[in-house]
Amino acid sequence: MDTRAAPSRPRLLRRLFLVFNAAMGVWFLVSFADAVRQYAGAESDSVRTGTLVGTGLGLGALLVLWAAGALLLGAVMLLRRSR
C-alpha cells in the first residue's frame, strides 16, 4: 500500500505558481537572447531598427502575460490559503 499522500491544494497551487514564473522567466531570457543574436547578425540599419521594434513589442506582450498570469495565480493561491 502506498502511504504517501497526494499534495494538498495549497502546495499544488504554490508549485504551479513557481513553475509558471520559472517557465515565463526562461521564455523571456531565451527570447531576449535570440533577439540579441538577431540584432548582432543584422546587416543593415533598417533590419536593426525592425529587430528593436519587434523585440520591444514581443517582450512587452510577454511581460504583460507574465504579470497577468502571476497576479491571477497569486490571487487564487492567497484566496485558497485563507480557508
C-alpha positions in Angstrom: 0.0 0.0 0.0 1.2 3.5 -0.8 1.4 5.6 2.3 2.3 8.8 0.5 -0.5 11.4 0.4 -1.2 13.5 -2.6 0.0 17.1 -2.2 -2.6 19.4 -0.7 -4.2 22.1 -2.8 -2.2 25.0 -1.3 1.1 23.1 -2.0 -0.1 22.3 -5.5 -1.1 25.9 -6.2 2.2 27.1 -4.8 4.1 24.7 -7.1 2.0 25.7 -10.1 2.8 29.4 -9.3 6.5 28.7 -9.0 6.6 26.6 -12.2 4.6 29.3 -14.1 7.0 32.0 -13.0 10.1 29.9 -13.8 8.8 29.0 -17.2 8.0 32.6 -18.0 11.4 33.7 -16.9 13.1 31.1 -19.1 10.9 32.1 -22.0 11.8 35.8 -21.5 15.5 35.1 -21.3 15.6 32.8 -24.3 13.6 35.3 -26.4 15.8 38.2 -25.3 19.0 36.2 -26.2 17.5 35.3 -29.6 16.8 39.0 -30.3 20.3 39.9 -29.3 21.7 37.3 -31.7 19.4 38.5 -34.5 20.4 42.1 -33.9 24.1 41.3 -33.9 23.7 39.5 -37.2 21.8 42.2 -38.9 23.4 43.7 -42.0 21.5 47.0 -42.4 20.2 49.7 -40.2 16.6 49.0 -41.2 16.9 45.4 -40.1 18.4 46.5 -36.8 15.5 49.0 -36.3 12.9 46.4 -37.1 14.6 43.9 -34.7 14.5 46.5 -31.9 10.8 47.4 -32.6 9.7 43.8 -32.9 11.7 42.8 -29.8 10.1 45.6 -27.8 6.6 44.7 -28.8 7.1 40.9 -28.3 8.9 41.2 -24.9 6.4 43.8 -23.8 3.5 41.5 -24.6 5.3 38.6 -22.9 5.7 40.7 -19.7 2.0 41.6 -19.7 1.1 38.0 -20.0 3.6 37.1 -17.2 2.2 39.8 -14.9 -1.4 38.8 -15.6 -0.7 35.1 -15.0 1.3 35.8 -11.9 -1.4 38.1 -10.5 -4.2 35.6 -11.3 -2.3 32.6 -9.8 -1.2 34.6 -6.8 -4.7 35.8 -6.1 -6.1 32.2 -6.3 -3.3 30.9 -4.1 -3.9 33.6 -1.5 -7.7 33.1 -1.5 -7.4 29.3 -1.2 -5.0 29.7 1.7 -7.4 31.8 3.7 -9.9 28.9 4.0 
